[in-house]
Amino acid sequence: MAFEKSILCIGAGYVGGPTMAMIARKCPQYRVTVVDTNPKRIAAWNSDTLPIYEPGLDEIVKGARGRNLFFSTRIDAAIQEADVIFVSVNTPTKTFGAGAGMAADLQYWEKTARQIREASQSPKIIVEKSTLPVKTALAMERILTATANGVRFDILSNPEFMAEGTGIKDLESPDRVLIGSRETPDGIRARGELVKIYANWVPRERIITSNIWSSELSKLVSNAFLAQRISSINAISSLCEKTEANITEVARAVGMDSRLGDKFLNASIGFGGSCFKKDILNLVYLCRQYGLDEVADYWDGVVRINDYQKERFVLNMLRAMFNTLAGKRICLFGFAFKANTGDTRESPAIYVSRRLLEERAELVITDPRALANAGVDLADTKGEIAFVEDPCEAAAGCDAIAVMTEWGIYATLDFKKIYETMRKPAFIFDGRNILDHQNLFRIGFNVFPVGKPPLTHF
Ligand SMILES: NC(=O)c1ccc[n+]([C@@H]2O[C@H](COP(=O)([O-])OP(=O)(O)OC[C@H]3O[C@@H](n4cnc5c(N)ncnc54)[C@H](O)[C@@H]3O)[C@@H](O)[C@H]2O)c1
C-alpha cells in the first residue's frame, strides 16, 4: 500500500513509543517509524514484552505494528524517507560543566539535529516533541541550515502533555494539542501540516497554535504549575500535622472553590517522575540566565518543598519508631513514581530507600510493575534489600509498612492478616493517604498519614 505521508520519530522512549503508536492507530494512511540508538529498546518494541508499561499500550502497538507502525535502528534511512520528523530524545538535567544540576542537557538533541541535516535529501518538517528550554528552536534552525545543501527545514514545537499512567487516554483524548511555529508564511504552512495530522482524531478546537517560543515555554510552565500545586498542598500538610487540622478536609474545602478546582490536591510524600523536577530546574536556570533572580527563587521553592516533604516523611518515621531504625525491617509498598507505570525516575521511593538504608534499616520492596527498575536504582547502595512481588509476603516479619505509590491494590489488601504476620508494635506510614486509617488503627496498627493526626496506641 502507498502511504500518504511518512512520519518518523527519533527516540523510542516513554513519549516517542506511545505518541507514535497513537498516530499509527488513528491514521492508517500514514507510515509511522520510530527509531532509536538503543537496539535493545527497539528489539523490545518489536517483541511481546514492550519496554514500558502503560495501560492500553500493548493493544495499540500490536494492532498497528507491521501494518503502518515500524520500530527500527536504521536512523539515516528513516530520515531520508520521512516527510515529518518528531524528535523525542531525552533532555535530562545536565550533570557536568556550566549549569550542572539545573540546565537541560541538550547533547542528544543536538546530535539528532546534526544527523537529520547530514541524512536529509528532501524538505522536512521537524517537530520538537522533547521538552526544551525556550529558544531551542533557534539553535535547531542554525544547526540545520549551517551547511548549504539546499534542503528546506521547517521547525515546529509540539510539546507532549501526556502523563504516564494515563498516557493512552491522554493521547486519545487530549485536553489540548499545542503547535508552535514561526509566524512566517512557511512556518504557518508547516504548522497547518501538523494540524492536519492531529485533526484525524482530535477535535479542531482542541488543537491550538501559537508562536514557537510560547509553545516551548508553555510546556515548562505547565509542568511548573502542576508541581507547584503539589508542593502547595504538601507545604500545608506539614502545618496540618502541627495543628491537628486534617489535610483532606482542608483540600476538600479549598478545592470546592470553582476558581481553584479539586485536582492535584492530594497531599503525599512528594512528586517524582522524569519531568517535574528537571523542567522546573530548567525554568529556574533560564530565569537566572535572563537576570530574573526573584522569579527563579520563586520556582526553586517548589523543588525545595518537594525535597523537604520527602525528608520530613523519613524523619517522621524515625521519630515514630523510637528514634532508631537500625535493624528494623521496613516494607515499601510501591516503588514507581506513580501508579500504573513501571517508571521509577525521580521516584520519592528512591530517596526514602536511601535514607532508610543510611539509618541502617532493612528494606523489603514490593511493586506490581517496578521491581526491575527498583533493583537498578538501588544497585549502588549498601545494606539489606529484598524485592518481593506479593505485598502480603513482603510485609511479613516487618516492623513497618510505608506506602510510596498509590497502586489501587494496596487499599484492597487484607490488613488484618498482614498485621498478624508483622512484628509488634506494627506501624503504617501512608505516604499517599490511600488506606482506611481508622480501620488500620482498629486492627492494631499505629498509623501515620500525611497531613493528619496520627492514630497511635501509645
Ligand atoms: N516521560 C514523560 O512522561 C514525558 C512527558 C512529556 C514530555 N516528555 C519529554 O519528552 C522527552 C523524552 O522523554 P522520555 O521519557 O520519552 O525519555 P526516554 O529516555 O524514555 O526516551 C528517549 C529515547 O531517546 C533515545 N535517544 C537519545 N539520543 C538519541 C539519538 N541521537 N538518536 C536516536 N535516539 C536517541 C534514547 O535511547 C531513549 O530511548 C524529554 O524531553 C521529556 O522531558 C516526557
The ligand as a Gaussian input file, in Angstrom:
#p B3LYP/6-31G(d) Opt

LIG

0 1
 N        8.043000      10.763000      30.162000
 C        7.059000      11.636000      30.119000
 O        6.029000      11.444000      30.740000
 C        7.169000      12.883000      29.288000
 C        6.019000      13.649000      29.071000
 C        6.120000      14.785000      28.292000
 C        7.340000      15.168000      27.747000
 N        8.451000      14.416000      27.985000
 C        9.708000      14.837000      27.350000
 O        9.919000      14.019000      26.218000
 C       11.314000      13.760000      26.032000
 C       11.581000      12.264000      26.014000
 O       11.192000      11.733000      27.269000
 P       11.084000      10.156000      27.514000
 O       10.500000       9.987000      28.873000
 O       10.418000       9.531000      26.338000
 O       12.645000       9.779000      27.514000
 P       13.289000       8.330000      27.347000
 O       14.609000       8.402000      27.990000
 O       12.305000       7.283000      27.772000
 O       13.465000       8.173000      25.756000
 C       14.364000       8.877000      24.996000
 C       14.937000       7.939000      23.946000
 O       15.745000       8.699000      23.036000
 C       16.808000       7.870000      22.618000
 N       17.871000       8.681000      22.041000
 C       18.742000       9.528000      22.645000
 N       19.555000      10.099000      21.759000
 C       19.207000       9.605000      20.538000
 C       19.687000       9.829000      19.218000
 N       20.677000      10.701000      18.981000
 N       19.106000       9.147000      18.207000
 C       18.090000       8.285000      18.446000
 N       17.605000       8.031000      19.670000
 C       18.143000       8.690000      20.711000
 C       17.223000       7.139000      23.893000
 O       17.962000       5.967000      23.599000
 C       15.866000       6.846000      24.522000
 O       15.362000       5.578000      24.178000
 C       12.026000      14.502000      27.165000
 O       12.415000      15.767000      26.695000
 C       10.937000      14.656000      28.206000
 O       11.145000      15.775000      29.018000
 C        8.389000      13.272000      28.729000

